[in-house]
């Protein structure tokens, strides 16, 4: 029985062991002084109070041993108890500093729920985080190249490690996350960056098949692999950039207007919504007027694979159509 208790005691964290020893010493000397000088320390509580004040070297002087045995007890307490109390507070301070450093260095597991995980540190992820921070949603940044949290002042939690490894994703609580955004690694060439994105998708979907994943892909060749790996939405940055550059050749100011439009979408949703009963059979103008009363801006209509932005007014919305719109 004694050996079993000793083994359990040894397995406790060092901070807990030092605290337990300090408490036992305080209680022991508090009881001893009560039995040595019952007239000065009428209860064990009075003795414990004196032992705490003496061991902490505060020395209020409200309770003082008067006999030689009592003074010898106090001297022994100073030699023994003060060392343990000092060790406890030093260990407590060291543990706090170590915990803080580990937190900044991305070594501590996240314990929250409903957070957004952003993989990769670059200018795109910085802007994404800046926008998401305005919504007060918890954010986890995963990156293997950073030495410490680059946005510790913005309440962004940092996990250092490769996002295609299970231990890193488990630290980021992938099972309880709301969604994942994977940015392309700019330190790699396009093909290898996309291959790394696909591996990351496989690791994420292997641990949490239901989580919504948005992935950035640079090459058309890897787009299908990313979809097969489980990407719910793909952002093909090279395709988008090429389209903007080509259109800017024929329309002056197109780039600035497009960037301004995208910037103003922060906090809003640009998406397709299925045609409802209130819009089926109506013209684009009639549907636009109707939806505007619901704070929905109608931009275009998708009929099968054909998309018409700001179509002619005579075009009628049918049952299987989707409406390109902006909603709050």
C-alpha positions, 0 to 999 in steps of 0.5 A, spaced: 500 500 500 505 504 501 509 503 495 503 504 491 502 511 494 509 512 493 509 510 486 503 515 485 506 520 488 512 520 484 508 520 477 505 527 479 508 533 476 513 536 480 509 542 481 504 538 485 509 534 489 513 540 491 506 544 493 504 537 497 510 537 501 510 544 503 503 543 505 505 537 509 511 541 512 506 547 514 501 543 517 506 538 521 510 544 524 503 548 525 501 542 529 508 541 533 508 548 535 501 548 538 503 542 542 509 545 545 506 552 546 499 551 547 498 558 551 501 562 545 498 557 539 491 555 542 489 551 536 492 548 530 490 553 526 494 558 530 500 554 529 499 553 521 498 560 521 504 562 524 508 556 520 506 560 513 508 566 516 514 564 518 516 559 512 514 565 507 519 570 511 513 575 512 514 575 520 508 579 522 510 578 529 503 577 532 504 569 534 511 568 537 514 562 540 517 564 547 520 557 549 527 554 547 523 548 544 519 553 540 524 557 538 528 551 535 522 549 532 521 555 528 529 555 526 528 548 523 522 551 519 526 556 516 531 552 514 526 546 511 520 550 510 522 556 506 526 552 501 520 548 499 516 554 499 521 558 495 522 552 490 514 552 489 514 559 487 520 558 483 517 552 479 511 556 478 514 562 475 518 557 471 512 553 469 508 559 467 514 562 463 515 555 459 508 555 458 507 562 455 513 560 450 511 554 448 504 557 446 508 563 442 512 557 439 506 553 437 507 547 441 501 547 445 494 544 443 488 548 442 482 546 446 476 550 443 471 548 438 468 552 432 474 555 429 477 556 422 484 553 421 488 557 416 494 553 413 500 557 410 503 564 412 503 569 407 500 575 404 494 572 402 493 568 409 495 575 413 489 578 409 484 573 410 486 573 418 485 580 418 478 580 415 476 574 419 478 577 426 473 582 424 468 577 425 470 575 432 471 568 430 477 563 433 482 562 428 488 557 428 494 558 423 498 552 422 505 553 419 512 549 419 516 555 417 515 560 422 519 560 429 513 563 433 506 566 432 506 572 427 500 575 430 499 574 437 496 580 439 490 579 434 488 573 438 490 568 433 492 561 435 499 558 432 500 551 431 507 550 428 508 543 424 506 540 417 499 540 416 499 534 412 501 530 419 496 527 423 499 530 430 499 537 427 492 537 425 490 533 432 493 539 436 489 544 432 483 540 434 481 538 426 475 534 429 472 540 432 474 545 427 468 549 423 472 549 416 479 549 413 483 554 408 489 551 405 493 557 401 498 555 396 506 554 399 509 560 395 516 557 397 515 551 392 514 551 385 507 550 382 507 543 381 510 541 388 506 546 391 499 543 389 502 536 390 503 539 398 496 541 398 493 535 395 497 531 401 494 536 406 487 535 403 488 527 404 490 528 411 485 533 413 479 529 410 482 522 413 481 525 420 475 529 419 471 527 412 465 532 414 469 538 415 469 544 409 475 545 406 477 551 401 484 549 397 488 554 393 490 550 387 495 553 382 495 548 376 489 545 372 493 539 372 492 538 380 485 541 380 481 534 379 486 531 384 484 536 389 477 535 388 478 527 389 482 528 395 476 532 398 476 539 396 469 542 397 471 549 394 477 550 389 481 557 388 485 556 382 489 563 383 493 562 376 486 562 372 483 568 376 489 572 375 490 570 367 482 572 366 483 579 370 490 580 366 486 579 359 480 583 361 484 589 363 488 589 356 481 591 353 478 595 358 481 600 362 481 601 369 478 594 370 483 591 375 482 597 380 474 596 379 474 588 380 479 589 386 474 594 389 468 590 388 472 584 391 474 588 397 467 590 398 465 583 399 468 582 406 462 580 410 458 578 404 456 572 400 457 572 393 453 565 391 448 561 387 441 561 390 436 556 387 430 559 384 424 560 388 417 560 387 417 567 388 422 568 382 420 562 377 416 565 371 419 572 372 423 576 368 430 578 371 428 585 372 422 583 376 426 578 380 431 583 381 426 588 384 423 583 388 429 580 391 432 587 393 427 588 398 430 582 401 437 585 401 439 580 396 442 583 390 441 579 383 447 579 378 446 574 373 442 567 372 445 560 371 442 556 366 445 549 366 452 551 364 451 558 361 451 564 365 449 570 364 451 576 368 446 582 367 442 579 362 436 582 358 430 583 361 426 579 357 429 572 359 425 569 364 427 565 370 425 557 370 425 552 375 432 549 375 435 556 374 440 558 379 441 566 381 448 569 382 447 574 388 450 578 393 447 577 400 449 579 407 
